[in-house]
Amino acid sequence: MCPVNKGDDKKKKDTNKDEEECNEPKGDPEMAPVYLKRLLPVFAQTFQHTMLPSIRKASLALIRKMIHFCSEALLKEVCDSD
């Protein structure tokens, strides 16, 4: 006979691994400010200077993600530096 719920055990192990990974911050927290300071102006310029809707949508999505995950102090610093 073959076991009925063998696949369920594997799914449970995968979800446990996902939960463990969620506890750690994604990416490199030390490099995030550097990426924000260097890439935010590039993405903003790309958004402003292109006419292609797909490029505008992609650059705006990247800007949104960068702003969503940055701290308030870092965002003020980037805005004041220009």
C-alpha positions in Angstrom: 0.0 0.0 0.0 1.1 3.5 -0.6 0.9 6.2 2.1 -1.9 8.7 1.6 -0.5 11.9 3.1 3.1 11.6 2.2 3.0 14.8 0.2 1.5 16.7 3.1 4.5 16.0 5.3 6.8 17.5 2.6 4.6 20.6 2.4 4.7 21.0 6.2 8.5 20.9 6.1 8.6 23.5 3.4 6.3 25.9 5.3 8.5 25.5 8.4 11.6 26.5 6.3 9.7 29.5 5.0 8.7 30.6 8.5 12.4 30.4 9.6 13.5 32.4 6.6 10.8 35.1 7.3 12.4 35.9 10.7 15.6 37.1 9.0 15.6 40.4 7.1 15.6 40.1 3.4 18.5 41.6 1.5 21.5 43.4 3.0 20.4 46.1 5.5 23.8 47.7 5.4 23.6 48.2 1.6 20.0 49.3 1.4 20.8 53.0 2.0 23.6 52.9 -0.6 21.2 51.4 -3.1 18.5 53.9 -2.3 20.9 56.9 -2.7 22.3 55.7 -5.9 19.4 54.1 -7.7 16.4 56.2 -6.7 17.5 59.1 -8.9 18.3 56.7 -11.8 14.8 55.2 -11.6 13.1 58.6 -11.3 15.0 59.9 -14.3 14.1 56.8 -16.3 10.5 57.2 -15.4 10.5 60.9 -16.4 12.4 60.5 -19.7 10.8 57.4 -21.3 7.6 57.2 -23.3 7.2 53.4 -23.2 4.5 52.4 -20.8 6.2 49.2 -19.8 9.4 51.0 -18.8 7.5 53.7 -16.9 5.5 51.0 -15.0 8.6 49.0 -14.1 10.6 52.0 -12.9 7.7 53.3 -10.9 7.2 49.9 -9.3 10.9 49.9 -8.3 10.6 53.4 -6.9 7.6 52.3 -4.9 9.3 49.3 -3.5 12.4 51.2 -2.5 10.3 53.9 -0.7 8.1 51.3 1.0 11.0 49.5 2.6 13.2 52.5 3.6 13.1 54.3 6.9 11.7 57.8 7.3 15.0 59.3 8.2 16.7 57.8 5.2 14.0 59.1 2.9 14.4 62.6 4.3 18.1 62.4 3.9 17.8 61.4 0.2 15.2 64.1 -0.5 17.3 66.8 1.3 20.5 65.9 -0.5 19.2 67.0 -3.9 
